């Protein structure tokens, strides 16, 4: 219960790392897309201009070599499964 309260009060933050194939045009930025649940593939989310909710995620490159890029993602809006 305490963890739920901490997320509600925004006193904790989530961060994710991922390894991507290829390189990015920019080493950092904000992904700003409307998301909604993918009803046929839960719990995945999908971009939907019509029914999606505002969603923002900050990203920055940690390393980039051998055609792979390690990225740090920091959700700003906190959508479920963002």
PDB file of N, CA, C and O in Angstrom:
ATOM      1  N   UNK A   1       0.824  -1.198   0.000  1.00  0.00           N
ATOM      2  CA  UNK A   1       0.000   0.000   0.000  1.00  0.00           C
ATOM      3  C   UNK A   1       0.868   1.261   0.000  1.00  0.00           C
ATOM      4  O   UNK A   1       0.523   2.255  -0.639  1.00  0.00           O
ATOM      5  N   UNK A   2       1.983   1.218   0.711  1.00  0.00           N
ATOM      6  CA  UNK A   2       2.869   2.378   0.766  1.00  0.00           C
ATOM      7  C   UNK A   2       3.421   2.716  -0.614  1.00  0.00           C
ATOM      8  O   UNK A   2       3.529   3.892  -0.960  1.00  0.00           O
ATOM      9  N   UNK A   3       3.771   1.708  -1.405  1.00  0.00           N
ATOM     10  CA  UNK A   3       4.301   1.949  -2.744  1.00  0.00           C
ATOM     11  C   UNK A   3       3.253   2.607  -3.642  1.00  0.00           C
ATOM     12  O   UNK A   3       3.582   3.502  -4.420  1.00  0.00           O
ATOM     13  N   UNK A   4       2.018   2.179  -3.545  1.00  0.00           N
ATOM     14  CA  UNK A   4       0.932   2.784  -4.322  1.00  0.00           C
ATOM     15  C   UNK A   4       0.808   4.267  -3.975  1.00  0.00           C
ATOM     16  O   UNK A   4       0.638   5.104  -4.861  1.00  0.00           O
ATOM     17  N   UNK A   5       0.892   4.583  -2.701  1.00  0.00           N
ATOM     18  CA  UNK A   5       0.812   5.975  -2.254  1.00  0.00           C
ATOM     19  C   UNK A   5       1.989   6.792  -2.787  1.00  0.00           C
ATOM     20  O   UNK A   5       1.824   7.945  -3.187  1.00  0.00           O
ATOM     21  N   UNK A   6       3.177   6.187  -2.788  1.00  0.00           N
ATOM     22  CA  UNK A   6       4.353   6.892  -3.281  1.00  0.00           C
ATOM     23  C   UNK A   6       4.222   7.209  -4.766  1.00  0.00           C
ATOM     24  O   UNK A   6       4.604   8.296  -5.198  1.00  0.00           O
ATOM     25  N   UNK A   7       3.692   6.285  -5.545  1.00  0.00           N
ATOM     26  CA  UNK A   7       3.478   6.564  -6.968  1.00  0.00           C
ATOM     27  C   UNK A   7       2.408   7.636  -7.143  1.00  0.00           C
ATOM     28  O   UNK A   7       2.557   8.517  -7.990  1.00  0.00           O
ATOM     29  N   UNK A   8       1.342   7.580  -6.366  1.00  0.00           N
ATOM     30  CA  UNK A   8       0.268   8.570  -6.465  1.00  0.00           C
ATOM     31  C   UNK A   8       0.779   9.965  -6.122  1.00  0.00           C
ATOM     32  O   UNK A   8       0.366  10.953  -6.730  1.00  0.00           O
ATOM     33  N   UNK A   9       1.680  10.039  -5.144  1.00  0.00           N
ATOM     34  CA  UNK A   9       2.235  11.323  -4.714  1.00  0.00           C
ATOM     35  C   UNK A   9       3.449  11.741  -5.549  1.00  0.00           C
ATOM     36  O   UNK A   9       4.025  12.807  -5.331  1.00  0.00           O
ATOM     37  N   UNK A  10       3.832  10.883  -6.515  1.00  0.00           N
ATOM     38  CA  UNK A  10       4.972  11.138  -7.406  1.00  0.00           C
ATOM     39  C   UNK A  10       6.277  11.346  -6.644  1.00  0.00           C
ATOM     40  O   UNK A  10       7.084  12.209  -6.988  1.00  0.00           O
ATOM     41  N   UNK A  11       6.467  10.532  -5.594  1.00  0.00           N
ATOM     42  CA  UNK A  11       7.721  10.584  -4.845  1.00  0.00           C
ATOM     43  C   UNK A  11       8.703   9.507  -5.295  1.00  0.00           C
ATOM     44  O   UNK A  11       9.835   9.465  -4.814  1.00  0.00           O
ATOM     45  N   UNK A  12       8.280   8.634  -6.215  1.00  0.00           N
ATOM     46  CA  UNK A  12       9.165   7.646  -6.828  1.00  0.00           C
ATOM     47  C   UNK A  12       9.025   7.773  -8.344  1.00  0.00           C
ATOM     48  O   UNK A  12       8.015   8.262  -8.850  1.00  0.00           O
ATOM     49  N   UNK A  13      10.049   7.326  -9.049  1.00  0.00           N
ATOM     50  CA  UNK A  13      10.028   7.393 -10.507  1.00  0.00           C
ATOM     51  C   UNK A  13      10.502   6.065 -11.084  1.00  0.00           C
ATOM     52  O   UNK A  13      11.307   5.359 -10.476  1.00  0.00           O
ATOM     53  N   UNK A  14       9.994   5.740 -12.260  1.00  0.00           N
ATOM     54  CA  UNK A  14      10.414   4.531 -12.964  1.00  0.00           C
ATOM     55  C   UNK A  14      11.438   4.923 -14.023  1.00  0.00           C
ATOM     56  O   UNK A  14      11.370   5.999 -14.616  1.00  0.00           O
ATOM     57  N   UNK A  15      12.384   4.019 -14.239  1.00  0.00           N
ATOM     58  CA  UNK A  15      13.332   4.160 -15.336  1.00  0.00           C
ATOM     59  C   UNK A  15      13.522   2.791 -15.963  1.00  0.00           C
ATOM     60  O   UNK A  15      13.548   1.778 -15.264  1.00  0.00           O
ATOM     61  N   UNK A  16      13.653   2.763 -17.280  1.00  0.00           N
ATOM     62  CA  UNK A  16      13.834   1.514 -18.006  1.00  0.00           C
ATOM     63  C   UNK A  16      15.032   1.652 -18.931  1.00  0.00           C
ATOM     64  O   UNK A  16      15.307   2.735 -19.449  1.00  0.00           O
ATOM     65  N   UNK A  17      15.735   0.558 -19.134  1.00  0.00           N
ATOM     66  CA  UNK A  17      16.778   0.549 -20.152  1.00  0.00           C
ATOM     67  C   UNK A  17      16.392  -0.459 -21.225  1.00  0.00           C
ATOM     68  O   UNK A  17      15.707  -1.447 -20.962  1.00  0.00           O
ATOM     69  N   UNK A  18      16.846  -0.184 -22.427  1.00  0.00           N
ATOM     70  CA  UNK A  18      16.575  -1.077 -23.554  1.00  0.00           C
ATOM     71  C   UNK A  18      17.772  -1.046 -24.491  1.00  0.00           C
ATOM     72  O   UNK A  18      18.489  -0.049 -24.575  1.00  0.00           O
ATOM     73  N   UNK A  19      17.975  -2.152 -25.192  1.00  0.00           N
ATOM     74  CA  UNK A  19      18.989  -2.216 -26.229  1.00  0.00           C
ATOM     75  C   UNK A  19      18.256  -2.290 -27.568  1.00  0.00           C
ATOM     76  O   UNK A  19      17.464  -3.201 -27.803  1.00  0.00           O
ATOM     77  N   UNK A  20      18.528  -1.330 -28.430  1.00  0.00           N
ATOM     78  CA  UNK A  20      17.850  -1.223 -29.714  1.00  0.00           C
ATOM     79  C   UNK A  20      18.804  -1.569 -30.844  1.00  0.00           C
ATOM     80  O   UNK A  20      20.003  -1.311 -30.743  1.00  0.00           O
ATOM     81  N   UNK A  21      18.291  -2.146 -31.910  1.00  0.00           N
ATOM     82  CA  UNK A  21      19.077  -2.341 -33.121  1.00  0.00           C
ATOM     83  C   UNK A  21      19.190  -1.007 -33.835  1.00  0.00           C
ATOM     84  O   UNK A  21      18.199  -0.290 -33.971  1.00  0.00           O
ATOM     85  N   UNK A  22      20.386  -0.666 -34.292  1.00  0.00           N
ATOM     86  CA  UNK A  22      20.585   0.569 -35.034  1.00  0.00           C
ATOM     87  C   UNK A  22      20.955   1.729 -34.134  1.00  0.00           C
ATOM     88  O   UNK A  22      21.237   1.559 -32.948  1.00  0.00           O
ATOM     89  N   UNK A  23      20.946   2.919 -34.729  1.00  0.00           N
ATOM     90  CA  UNK A  23      21.272   4.138 -34.002  1.00  0.00           C
ATOM     91  C   UNK A  23      20.124   5.128 -34.144  1.00  0.00           C
ATOM     92  O   UNK A  23      19.293   5.005 -35.043  1.00  0.00           O
ATOM     93  N   UNK A  24      20.085   6.105 -33.253  1.00  0.00           N
ATOM     94  CA  UNK A  24      19.025   7.110 -33.267  1.00  0.00           C
ATOM     95  C   UNK A  24      19.516   8.395 -33.923  1.00  0.00           C
ATOM     96  O   UNK A  24      20.716   8.666 -33.940  1.00  0.00           O
ATOM     97  N   UNK A  25      18.602   9.177 -34.456  1.00  0.00           N
ATOM     98  CA  UNK A  25      18.952  10.465 -35.048  1.00  0.00           C
ATOM     99  C   UNK A  25      19.357  11.463 -33.978  1.00  0.00           C
ATOM    100  O   UNK A  25      20.188  12.337 -34.224  1.00  0.00           O
ATOM    101  N   UNK A  26      18.774  11.340 -32.787  1.00  0.00           N
ATOM    102  CA  UNK A  26      19.064  12.253 -31.685  1.00  0.00           C
ATOM    103  C   UNK A  26      19.432  11.441 -30.447  1.00  0.00           C
ATOM    104  O   UNK A  26      18.835  10.395 -30.193  1.00  0.00           O
ATOM    105  N   UNK A  27      20.401  11.910 -29.684  1.00  0.00           N
ATOM    106  CA  UNK A  27      20.829  11.195 -28.476  1.00  0.00           C
ATOM    107  C   UNK A  27      19.855  11.326 -27.317  1.00  0.00           C
ATOM    108  O   UNK A  27      19.941  10.569 -26.351  1.00  0.00           O
ATOM    109  N   UNK A  28      18.927  12.280 -27.399  1.00  0.00           N
ATOM    110  CA  UNK A  28      17.941  12.448 -26.327  1.00  0.00           C
ATOM    111  C   UNK A  28      16.729  13.174 -26.873  1.00  0.00           C
ATOM    112  O   UNK A  28      16.773  13.774 -27.947  1.00  0.00           O
ATOM    113  N   UNK A  29      15.651  13.108 -26.118  1.00  0.00           N
ATOM    114  CA  UNK A  29      14.429  13.787 -26.528  1.00  0.00           C
ATOM    115  C   UNK A  29      13.232  13.289 -25.752  1.00  0.00           C
ATOM    116  O   UNK A  29      13.366  12.620 -24.727  1.00  0.00           O
ATOM    117  N   UNK A  30      12.065  13.623 -26.256  1.00  0.00           N
ATOM    118  CA  UNK A  30      10.808  13.222 -25.617  1.00  0.00           C
ATOM    119  C   UNK A  30       9.921  12.563 -26.665  1.00  0.00           C
ATOM    120  O   UNK A  30       9.703  13.108 -27.747  1.00  0.00           O
ATOM    121  N   UNK A  31       9.417  11.385 -26.328  1.00  0.00           N
ATOM    122  CA  UNK A  31       8.422  10.704 -27.157  1.00  0.00           C
ATOM    123  C   UNK A  31       7.062  11.187 -26.671  1.00  0.00           C
ATOM    124  O   UNK A  31       6.725  11.015 -25.499  1.00  0.00           O
ATOM    125  N   UNK A  32       6.292  11.781 -27.546  1.00  0.00           N
ATOM    126  CA  UNK A  32       5.014  12.396 -27.177  1.00  0.00           C
ATOM    127  C   UNK A  32       3.931  11.820 -28.091  1.00  0.00           C
ATOM    128  O   UNK A  32       3.689  12.340 -29.180  1.00  0.00           O
ATOM    129  N   UNK A  33       3.276  10.733 -27.635  1.00  0.00           N
ATOM    130  CA  UNK A  33       2.276  10.047 -28.442  1.00  0.00           C
ATOM    131  C   UNK A  33       1.071   9.666 -27.585  1.00  0.00           C
ATOM    132  O   UNK A  33       1.239   9.350 -26.407  1.00  0.00           O
ATOM    133  N   UNK A  34      -0.137   9.687 -28.146  1.00  0.00           N
ATOM    134  CA  UNK A  34      -1.324   9.265 -27.411  1.00  0.00           C
ATOM    135  C   UNK A  34      -1.411   7.728 -27.365  1.00  0.00           C
ATOM    136  O   UNK A  34      -1.363   7.072 -28.406  1.00  0.00           O
ATOM    137  N   UNK A  35      -1.537   7.168 -26.173  1.00  0.00           N
ATOM    138  CA  UNK A  35      -1.584   5.714 -26.002  1.00  0.00           C
ATOM    139  C   UNK A  35      -2.934   5.255 -25.482  1.00  0.00           C
ATOM    140  O   UNK A  35      -3.614   5.953 -24.730  1.00  0.00           O
ATOM    141  N   UNK A  36      -3.296   4.045 -25.914  1.00  0.00           N
ATOM    142  CA  UNK A  36      -4.478   3.361 -25.376  1.00  0.00           C
ATOM    143  C   UNK A  36      -4.153   1.878 -25.317  1.00  0.00           C
ATOM    144  O   UNK A  36      -3.236   1.419 -25.998  1.00  0.00           O
ATOM    145  N   UNK A  37      -4.900   1.113 -24.502  1.00  0.00           N
ATOM    146  CA  UNK A  37      -4.657  -0.340 -24.445  1.00  0.00           C
ATOM    147  C   UNK A  37      -4.903  -0.995 -25.797  1.00  0.00           C
ATOM    148  O   UNK A  37      -5.830  -0.620 -26.515  1.00  0.00           O
ATOM    149  N   UNK A  38      -4.078  -1.967 -26.139  1.00  0.00           N
ATOM    150  CA  UNK A  38      -4.302  -2.791 -27.324  1.00  0.00           C
ATOM    151  C   UNK A  38      -5.268  -3.893 -26.899  1.00  0.00           C
ATOM    152  O   UNK A  38      -4.859  -4.853 -26.245  1.00  0.00           O
ATOM    153  N   UNK A  39      -6.516  -3.770 -27.253  1.00  0.00           N
ATOM    154  CA  UNK A  39      -7.561  -4.676 -26.769  1.00  0.00           C
ATOM    155  C   UNK A  39      -7.339  -6.118 -27.190  1.00  0.00           C
ATOM    156  O   UNK A  39      -7.838  -7.035 -26.538  1.00  0.00           O
ATOM    157  N   UNK A  40      -6.597  -6.333 -28.271  1.00  0.00           N
ATOM    158  CA  UNK A  40      -6.339  -7.695 -28.744  1.00  0.00           C
ATOM    159  C   UNK A  40      -5.021  -8.268 -28.221  1.00  0.00           C
ATOM    160  O   UNK A  40      -4.725  -9.441 -28.448  1.00  0.00           O
ATOM    161  N   UNK A  41      -4.231  -7.454 -27.525  1.00  0.00           N
ATOM    162  CA  UNK A  41      -2.926  -7.911 -27.040  1.00  0.00           C
ATOM    163  C   UNK A  41      -2.573  -7.232 -25.725  1.00  0.00           C
ATOM    164  O   UNK A  41      -1.532  -6.585 -25.610  1.00  0.00           O
ATOM    165  N   UNK A  42      -3.439  -7.384 -24.743  1.00  0.00           N
ATOM    166  CA  UNK A  42      -3.173  -6.804 -23.422  1.00  0.00           C
ATOM    167  C   UNK A  42      -2.013  -7.522 -22.754  1.00  0.00           C
ATOM    168  O   UNK A  42      -1.878  -8.730 -22.948  1.00  0.00           O
ATOM    169  N   UNK A  43      -1.183  -6.866 -21.995  1.00  0.00           N
ATOM    170  CA  UNK A  43      -1.298  -5.486 -21.504  1.00  0.00           C
ATOM    171  C   UNK A  43      -0.606  -4.460 -22.398  1.00  0.00           C
ATOM    172  O   UNK A  43      -0.369  -3.333 -21.963  1.00  0.00           O
ATOM    173  N   UNK A  44      -0.281  -4.820 -23.624  1.00  0.00           N
ATOM    174  CA  UNK A  44       0.413  -3.876 -24.507  1.00  0.00           C
ATOM    175  C   UNK A  44      -0.440  -2.637 -24.777  1.00  0.00           C
ATOM    176  O   UNK A  44      -1.669  -2.658 -24.705  1.00  0.00           O
ATOM    177  N   UNK A  45       0.271  -1.566 -25.088  1.00  0.00           N
ATOM    178  CA  UNK A  45      -0.355  -0.298 -25.448  1.00  0.00           C
ATOM    179  C   UNK A  45      -0.141  -0.064 -26.936  1.00  0.00           C
ATOM    180  O   UNK A  45       0.737  -0.672 -27.549  1.00  0.00           O
ATOM    181  N   UNK A  46      -0.947   0.820 -27.513  1.00  0.00           N
ATOM    182  CA  UNK A  46      -0.766   1.176 -28.914  1.00  0.00           C
ATOM    183  C   UNK A  46      -1.021   2.669 -29.083  1.00  0.00           C
ATOM    184  O   UNK A  46      -1.746   3.281 -28.298  1.00  0.00           O
ATOM    185  N   UNK A  47      -0.422   3.239 -30.105  1.00  0.00           N
ATOM    186  CA  UNK A  47      -0.639   4.647 -30.422  1.00  0.00           C
ATOM    187  C   UNK A  47      -1.990   4.772 -31.101  1.00  0.00           C
ATOM    188  O   UNK A  47      -2.297   4.031 -32.034  1.00  0.00           O
ATOM    189  N   UNK A  48      -2.796   5.717 -30.627  1.00  0.00           N
ATOM    190  CA  UNK A  48      -4.122   5.936 -31.213  1.00  0.00           C
ATOM    191  C   UNK A  48      -4.452   7.425 -31.120  1.00  0.00           C
ATOM    192  O   UNK A  48      -4.708   7.946 -30.034  1.00  0.00           O
ATOM    193  N   UNK A  49      -4.444   8.099 -32.260  1.00  0.00           N
ATOM    194  CA  UNK A  49      -4.734   9.536 -32.292  1.00  0.00           C
ATOM    195  C   UNK A  49      -6.167   9.842 -31.844  1.00  0.00           C
ATOM    196  O   UNK A  49      -6.428  10.900 -31.271  1.00  0.00           O
ATOM    197  N   UNK A  50      -7.088   8.917 -32.104  1.00  0.00           N
ATOM    198  CA  UNK A  50      -8.507   9.167 -31.807  1.00  0.00           C
ATOM    199  C   UNK A  50      -8.866   8.920 -30.343  1.00  0.00           C
ATOM    200  O   UNK A  50      -9.549   9.742 -29.732  1.00  0.00           O
ATOM    201  N   UNK A  51      -8.412   7.785 -29.763  1.00  0.00           N
ATOM    202  CA  UNK A  51      -8.841   7.414 -28.417  1.00  0.00           C
ATOM    203  C   UNK A  51      -7.708   7.375 -27.390  1.00  0.00           C
ATOM    204  O   UNK A  51      -7.963   7.136 -26.210  1.00  0.00           O
ATOM    205  N   UNK A  52      -6.484   7.601 -27.806  1.00  0.00           N
ATOM    206  CA  UNK A  52      -5.340   7.516 -26.901  1.00  0.00           C
ATOM    207  C   UNK A  52      -5.277   8.684 -25.929  1.00  0.00           C
ATOM    208  O   UNK A  52      -5.779   9.775 -26.202  1.00  0.00           O
ATOM    209  N   UNK A  53      -4.646   8.427 -24.786  1.00  0.00           N
ATOM    210  CA  UNK A  53      -4.434   9.468 -23.779  1.00  0.00           C
ATOM    211  C   UNK A  53      -3.025  10.026 -23.935  1.00  0.00           C
ATOM    212  O   UNK A  53      -2.095   9.310 -24.307  1.00  0.00           O
ATOM    213  N   UNK A  54      -2.888  11.300 -23.647  1.00  0.00           N
ATOM    214  CA  UNK A  54      -1.593  11.982 -23.736  1.00  0.00           C
ATOM    215  C   UNK A  54      -0.538  11.203 -22.957  1.00  0.00           C
ATOM    216  O   UNK A  54      -0.772  10.804 -21.816  1.00  0.00           O
ATOM    217  N   UNK A  55       0.613  10.989 -23.567  1.00  0.00           N
ATOM    218  CA  UNK A  55       1.669  10.204 -22.948  1.00  0.00           C
ATOM    219  C   UNK A  55       3.024  10.764 -23.367  1.00  0.00           C
ATOM    220  O   UNK A  55       3.254  11.034 -24.546  1.00  0.00           O
ATOM    221  N   UNK A  56       3.920  10.937 -22.395  1.00  0.00           N
ATOM    222  CA  UNK A  56       5.255  11.427 -22.690  1.00  0.00           C
ATOM    223  C   UNK A  56       6.302  10.578 -21.989  1.00  0.00           C
ATOM    224  O   UNK A  56       6.139  10.200 -20.829  1.00  0.00           O
ATOM    225  N   UNK A  57       7.390  10.280 -22.715  1.00  0.00           N
ATOM    226  CA  UNK A  57       8.513   9.546 -22.168  1.00  0.00           C
ATOM    227  C   UNK A  57       9.798  10.237 -22.606  1.00  0.00           C
ATOM    228  O   UNK A  57      10.008  10.480 -23.795  1.00  0.00           O
ATOM    229  N   UNK A  58      10.646  10.546 -21.651  1.00  0.00           N
ATOM    230  CA  UNK A  58      11.956  11.119 -21.960  1.00  0.00           C
ATOM    231  C   UNK A  58      12.922   9.980 -22.243  1.00  0.00           C
ATOM    232  O   UNK A  58      12.858   8.936 -21.594  1.00  0.00           O
ATOM    233  N   UNK A  59      13.823  10.171 -23.213  1.00  0.00           N
ATOM    234  CA  UNK A  59      14.825   9.146 -23.487  1.00  0.00           C
ATOM    235  C   UNK A  59      16.196   9.787 -23.657  1.00  0.00           C
ATOM    236  O   UNK A  59      16.309  10.946 -24.055  1.00  0.00           O
ATOM    237  N   UNK A  60      17.236   9.013 -23.349  1.00  0.00           N
ATOM    238  CA  UNK A  60      18.598   9.458 -23.604  1.00  0.00           C
ATOM    239  C   UNK A  60      19.483   8.252 -23.893  1.00  0.00           C
ATOM    240  O   UNK A  60      19.315   7.182 -23.308  1.00  0.00           O
ATOM    241  N   UNK A  61      20.421   8.447 -24.801  1.00  0.00           N
ATOM    242  CA  UNK A  61      21.344   7.386 -25.176  1.00  0.00           C
ATOM    243  C   UNK A  61      22.362   7.184 -24.067  1.00  0.00           C
ATOM    244  O   UNK A  61      22.955   8.141 -23.569  1.00  0.00           O
ATOM    245  N   UNK A  62      22.559   5.928 -23.686  1.00  0.00           N
ATOM    246  CA  UNK A  62      23.602   5.584 -22.717  1.00  0.00           C
ATOM    247  C   UNK A  62      24.886   5.244 -23.472  1.00  0.00           C
ATOM    248  O   UNK A  62      25.948   5.796 -23.183  1.00  0.00           O
ATOM    249  N   UNK A  63      24.782   4.334 -24.437  1.00  0.00           N
ATOM    250  CA  UNK A  63      25.918   3.972 -25.298  1.00  0.00           C
ATOM    251  C   UNK A  63      25.396   3.644 -26.681  1.00  0.00           C
ATOM    252  O   UNK A  63      24.235   3.278 -26.861  1.00  0.00           O
ATOM    253  N   UNK A  64      26.283   3.783 -27.654  1.00  0.00           N
ATOM    254  CA  UNK A  64      25.946   3.426 -29.029  1.00  0.00           C
ATOM    255  C   UNK A  64      27.199   2.863 -29.692  1.00  0.00           C
ATOM    256  O   UNK A  64      28.201   3.560 -29.852  1.00  0.00           O
ATOM    257  N   UNK A  65      27.123   1.572 -30.079  1.00  0.00           N
ATOM    258  CA  UNK A  65      28.264   0.943 -30.757  1.00  0.00           C
ATOM    259  C   UNK A  65      27.805  -0.307 -31.484  1.00  0.00           C
ATOM    260  O   UNK A  65      26.791  -0.911 -31.136  1.00  0.00           O
ATOM    261  N   UNK A  66      28.565  -0.682 -32.495  1.00  0.00           N
ATOM    262  CA  UNK A  66      28.290  -1.897 -33.271  1.00  0.00           C
ATOM    263  C   UNK A  66      26.838  -1.990 -33.728  1.00  0.00           C
ATOM    264  O   UNK A  66      26.233  -3.061 -33.673  1.00  0.00           O
ATOM    265  N   UNK A  67      26.277  -0.862 -34.181  1.00  0.00           N
ATOM    266  CA  UNK A  67      24.905  -0.804 -34.693  1.00  0.00           C
ATOM    267  C   UNK A  67      23.846  -1.173 -33.660  1.00  0.00           C
ATOM    268  O   UNK A  67      22.753  -1.611 -34.021  1.00  0.00           O
ATOM    269  N   UNK A  68      24.163  -1.000 -32.373  1.00  0.00           N
ATOM    270  CA  UNK A  68      23.171  -1.138 -31.297  1.00  0.00           C
ATOM    271  C   UNK A  68      23.263   0.080 -30.387  1.00  0.00           C
ATOM    272  O   UNK A  68      24.322   0.692 -30.250  1.00  0.00           O
ATOM    273  N   UNK A  69      22.156   0.414 -29.780  1.00  0.00           N
ATOM    274  CA  UNK A  69      22.096   1.583 -28.907  1.00  0.00           C
ATOM    275  C   UNK A  69      21.399   1.199 -27.601  1.00  0.00           C
ATOM    276  O   UNK A  69      20.302   0.642 -27.609  1.00  0.00           O
ATOM    277  N   UNK A  70      22.050   1.506 -26.489  1.00  0.00           N
ATOM    278  CA  UNK A  70      21.432   1.308 -25.164  1.00  0.00           C
ATOM    279  C   UNK A  70      20.806   2.636 -24.760  1.00  0.00           C
ATOM    280  O   UNK A  70      21.470   3.672 -24.742  1.00  0.00           O
ATOM    281  N   UNK A  71      19.512   2.586 -24.434  1.00  0.00           N
ATOM    282  CA  UNK A  71      18.709   3.773 -24.148  1.00  0.00           C
ATOM    283  C   UNK A  71      18.161   3.725 -22.724  1.00  0.00           C
ATOM    284  O   UNK A  71      17.824   2.655 -22.218  1.00  0.00           O
ATOM    285  N   UNK A  72      18.073   4.883 -22.084  1.00  0.00           N
ATOM    286  CA  UNK A  72      17.396   5.027 -20.798  1.00  0.00           C
ATOM    287  C   UNK A  72      16.075   5.736 -21.066  1.00  0.00           C
ATOM    288  O   UNK A  72      16.052   6.828 -21.633  1.00  0.00           O
ATOM    289  N   UNK A  73      14.977   5.108 -20.655  1.00  0.00           N
ATOM    290  CA  UNK A  73      13.639   5.684 -20.798  1.00  0.00           C
ATOM    291  C   UNK A  73      13.125   6.108 -19.424  1.00  0.00           C
ATOM    292  O   UNK A  73      13.250   5.367 -18.449  1.00  0.00           O
ATOM    293  N   UNK A  74      12.544   7.314 -19.359  1.00  0.00           N
ATOM    294  CA  UNK A  74      11.951   7.823 -18.124  1.00  0.00           C
ATOM    295  C   UNK A  74      10.526   8.298 -18.425  1.00  0.00           C
ATOM    296  O   UNK A  74      10.344   9.384 -18.976  1.00  0.00           O
ATOM    297  N   UNK A  75       9.513   7.496 -18.070  1.00  0.00           N
ATOM    298  CA  UNK A  75       8.132   7.936 -18.298  1.00  0.00           C
ATOM    299  C   UNK A  75       7.838   9.219 -17.518  1.00  0.00           C
ATOM    300  O   UNK A  75       8.178   9.333 -16.341  1.00  0.00           O
ATOM    301  N   UNK A  76       7.216  10.163 -18.178  1.00  0.00           N
ATOM    302  CA  UNK A  76       6.849  11.434 -17.544  1.00  0.00           C
ATOM    303  C   UNK A  76       5.404  11.381 -17.072  1.00  0.00           C
ATOM    304  O   UNK A  76       5.107  11.799 -15.953  1.00  0.00           O
ATOM    305  N   UNK A  77       4.501  10.874 -17.906  1.00  0.00           N
ATOM    306  CA  UNK A  77       3.072  10.900 -17.587  1.00  0.00           C
ATOM    307  C   UNK A  77       2.600   9.715 -16.750  1.00  0.00           C
ATOM    308  O   UNK A  77       1.567   9.811 -16.087  1.00  0.00           O
ATOM    309  N   UNK A  78       3.324   8.614 -16.763  1.00  0.00           N
ATOM    310  CA  UNK A  78       2.971   7.482 -15.897  1.00  0.00           C
ATOM    311  C   UNK A  78       1.754   6.681 -16.320  1.00  0.00           C
ATOM    312  O   UNK A  78       1.029   6.174 -15.464  1.00  0.00           O
ATOM    313  N   UNK A  79       1.509   6.553 -17.612  1.00  0.00           N
ATOM    314  CA  UNK A  79       0.413   5.707 -18.082  1.00  0.00           C
ATOM    315  C   UNK A  79       0.725   4.242 -17.778  1.00  0.00           C
ATOM    316  O   UNK A  79       1.890   3.845 -17.742  1.00  0.00           O
ATOM    317  N   UNK A  80      -0.300   3.456 -17.562  1.00  0.00           N
ATOM    318  CA  UNK A  80      -0.124   2.026 -17.327  1.00  0.00           C
ATOM    319  C   UNK A  80       0.560   1.380 -18.512  1.00  0.00           C
ATOM    320  O   UNK A  80       0.131   1.569 -19.650  1.00  0.00           O
ATOM    321  N   UNK A  81       1.609   0.626 -18.269  1.00  0.00           N
ATOM    322  CA  UNK A  81       2.384  -0.072 -19.302  1.00  0.00           C
ATOM    323  C   UNK A  81       2.918   0.882 -20.368  1.00  0.00           C
ATOM    324  O   UNK A  81       3.070   0.507 -21.530  1.00  0.00           O
ATOM    325  N   UNK A  82       3.193   2.082 -19.972  1.00  0.00           N
ATOM    326  CA  UNK A  82       3.753   3.084 -20.893  1.00  0.00           C
ATOM    327  C   UNK A  82       5.110   2.604 -21.346  1.00  0.00           C
ATOM    328  O   UNK A  82       5.775   3.284 -22.128  1.00  0.00           O
TER     329      UNK A  82
END
